[in-house]
Amino acid sequence: MRKCRLLVGFLAVWAVAVSHAQVVKVGSKNFTEQFIVAEIYAQALEKAGIKAQTRTNLGATLIAHAALLNGDIDLYPEYTGTAMAHVVKGDLSGSPEQTYKTVKDYYEKNLHLTLLQPTRVENGYAIIVLPETAAKYKLRTLSDLGAVSGSLSFGAEGSFTDRKDGLPGMAQVYGIHFKEFRNLAKLGIRYSALTSRNIDVSFGFTTDWQIVEDKLIVLADDKHLFPPYFLVPIIRQDTLAKSPRIAEVLNRVGSLLTNENMRSMNAAVERDKEEPKDVARKFLSDKGI
């Protein structure tokens, strides 16, 4: 009887240990879109019977990447262009397909990480103007902007002046040389400065809800200066080996994410002050998950 009790006790402890070991830790970087997507991933996994928890707001790219490498998290949402620029440090001029393949190959061969299927969210760079500015200067593309940029002011964060895909790249590829540059670090300030006409041209991201809210014009990157930034889950290979169904769940969810619904969800959190977990829950419910 005593041996039986010991065995039962051992099995109970073992079961608890296994249960904890199988919890999938979903991380995120330190901005709204990441919080929402991490919650979507974690909640979708839970609904599929895979235990998950979120560890959001880890910091910038390299901090989240280090957490993934160290096993502090099992997966997090990343962008293909960001991975190429900050980790692979490869060519940023490739097509979306080339960029994805290069990053995936590098991560698998060198880091024991893998990329799942990319979503339809591309959180790429957006050079934006007011409709009246676009009409006045006949602006549709960045090439159009190059011809008149000497008469216009531009606002973005300070690092935009040094990046190869920032002002130096715009100057080299499009001949863009603005009359004035204003350092506007916060995203909200960049949009308010534009709509209040304190600047003529601003910089944002294609999933920013303010673009639709303020009816702004995104100028086409017609010479493909900016790399593709498709949202994709990056996961540890050992985690995926233990629970292959993670890929099925996240790939299904990823196929439902678009720039349009991402803008709406970003607005719900930033403008309407909803919680990311509540926004994620509604998204999954609306999609029948």
N, C-alpha and C positions, 0 to 999 in steps of 0.2 A: 504493500500500500504506500509505504514511504517513497519507494522508487517511482511509483506511478505519479505521486504528487510532484516529485522533483521533475519528472519528465514533462508533466503538464505545465509546471512553472517555467521550465526552460523553453518550451514551445511558445508560451505566451510572451516571454521576453523577446524571443527570436522574431515572432510575428510583429511586435511593435518596432523592432529595429529595422526589419525589412520594409515595413510601412513607411517609416521615416526616410529610409534610403531611396525609396521610389518617388518621393516628392520632386516634381520638376520645378526648378527655380527659374522664373521668367524675369529677366532684368530689363531695364530701359535706361536711356540717356536722360538728360535733364530738361526736356521741354514737352509741351502739351501733347503733341502728336505721339510721342514715344509713350507717355503715360497711358494714353487711350489704347494704343495698339498692344501694349504689354497686357493690359486688362482683357482685351479681346482674346488674345492668345491663351491666357491663363483660364479664363472662364470657359472657353471652347474646349480646352483640355479636360476641365472638371466635368463638363457636360458629357464628354466622351468616356468618363470613368477613369481618367488619368489624374491623379492628385497633383495639384499645382499651387504655387504661391508666387506672389510678385515681389520683386526687389527693385523698385523704381527709383528714379532720380539719382542714379549712380554718379553722374557727372558727364563730362565730354567724351568724345569717341574713344580715346585711348584708355580712359579709365574703365569704361564699360568693356572694352576689348580685353583689358588685363583681367577683369573679374571673370570673364568667360574662360580665358586661358587657365586661370588659377582654380577653376571649378567652383568659385563662389556663386556663379549662376550657371545654368545649363544652356540658356539661349537668350537672345534678345533681338529686337528688330534693328536692322541696319540699312544703309543705302549703298547701292553698288558703287557709285562714284566716290563716296566717302571712304569706303573700304579700299578702293583702288588708290586714292590719294594718300591716305594716312597709314595704311598697313602694307599693301603691295608696293606702293610708290612706283606705279607703272604709268603707261601711256593713258592720258585722259581723253584722247581724241577718238577713241574707238566707238563703234556702234553699241547700242544697248546689249545686243547679243554677245559681241566680242568682250565687252567689259564684264558682263556676268560670267562668261566662261573663264576669262583670265583670273578673276577673283576666286571663283570656285576652285579652279585647279590649284592655285597657290595655297588657299586655305587647307585643302585636303592633303596636299603633299607636304606642307611645311608646318602646319599648326594643329593637325588632328581635329579640325573643325570642318563643317560643311554648310553650304548654302542650300536651303530648300527652294521651292519654286518662287520666282519673283511675283509680287502682287502687281496690280495695275495702277498702283500709286507711284507717281514720279514726283518727288518733292524737290524739283530742280530749281535752279536760279531763275528769277523773273525780273526783268528790267521793265518798269512800269511807269506810265504817264496818265494824266487825266485825259478824258475824251477830247476836251477842247484843245489841249496841247497837241494831241495826235492829229486833230483836224487842221489846226493852224500850220503845222510844219509838215503835213502829209506823211506822218510816221506810221509805218506798219512793221518795219524790221529794224534790226540794229544797224544794218547798212544805211538805211534812211537816216537813222540817228547820227551816224558818223558825219554826214554832210552838214548838219546844223548844230552839232554839239557845242561848238565854241560860243554859242549864244545862250546856253542853258546851264543851270546849276544842278548838281547831283548830290544825293545823300545816301550814305551807307555806313556800316561800322568801319572803324579805323583800319582793320586788317585788310579790307577790300582794296586798299591802295597798294598792297605788297603782293597779293596773290597772283599767281600766273593766270588764273582764271578770273581775276578781278580787273581793276583798272589797267594794269600793264597789258593784259591779254586783249582787253577791249580796244586799247590804243593800237596794238600791233595788228590785230585781225581786222578791225573796223575803222581805224583812224579816228577813234573817239577821243576827243580832248575837251573836257568840260571847262566852262568859264570859271566855275567855282565848285569845290568839293566841301561838303559839310559832314562832319563825323556825327552820326546819329546811331548810337549803339543799340538802343532798344527798338524792337520790332514795331511796337505801337507808335513810337515817336516818328519812325520813318514814314508810316502811313499818314499820321496826322500832319506832319510837315508838308507832305505832298498835297493832301486835300485842302489844307489851309493856304496853299500856294507859296509857302516859304521856300520850297525848292520846286524845280521843274520835272526832275526825273528821280525815281527812287529804285531801291533794290529790295526784293522780297523773295518768297518761295511760292511755288505754284500751288501748294495746298493751303496757303493763307486765306482765311475766310474773308479778309478785308477786300480782296480783289473783286469778289462778286458783290459784296456789300456796298462798296463805293463805286461800282461800275467802272473799274480801272481797265486800261488797255495794257496787255502784256505784249511787248515787242518781240517778234519772232527772231530767234537766234539762227538766222539764215545761213551762216557760215559755220555753225556748230562749234562755237567756242566752248560752251559749257558742257561738261560731261553728263551722261545719264545718271540719274539718282533714283533708281527704282528701289522701293522698299522690299526687303527680303529678310526672312528669319535666318539667323546664323546660329547653329547648334553644335554642341560638342558631339563628336562621333561616338564616344562611349555612351553618352546619354541615348542617342538614337539607336545604338545597338541593343540596349536594354529594353527600349520601348519603341519599336519601329512605327507603331500607330501614330506617334506624334507627327510624323511627316504627313500622313493622310489627313489628320485633323487640321493642321496649320495650312496645308496646301489648299484644302477646301475653303477655309476661312479667307485665305489670301486672295482667292479668285473672286471674292465678293467685295473686296476693297477697291475703291476708285478715288480719283482726285476729288470728284464731286461729293461723295459721301464723307470723305476725309475732311473736306472744308467744312461741311455741316457739323461734324462732330467736334472739330477744333473750335468752331463758333459756340457750340453748346457749352464748352468748358470755359473758354476765355471771355466770351461776351455775356453768356447767360449764367455763368458761375455754377454750372452743374458739376458733379463729381465725375472724374474719368471712369470709375467703376460703374456708375449708373448709366453713363452714355454708352459704354461697352455693352452692358446688359441689354439695353434697348436695341442696339444695333443687331445683336445676335437674335433677339426675339423677333425683330422685324424680318430677319432673313430665315426664320424658321429653324433656328439652331438652339 
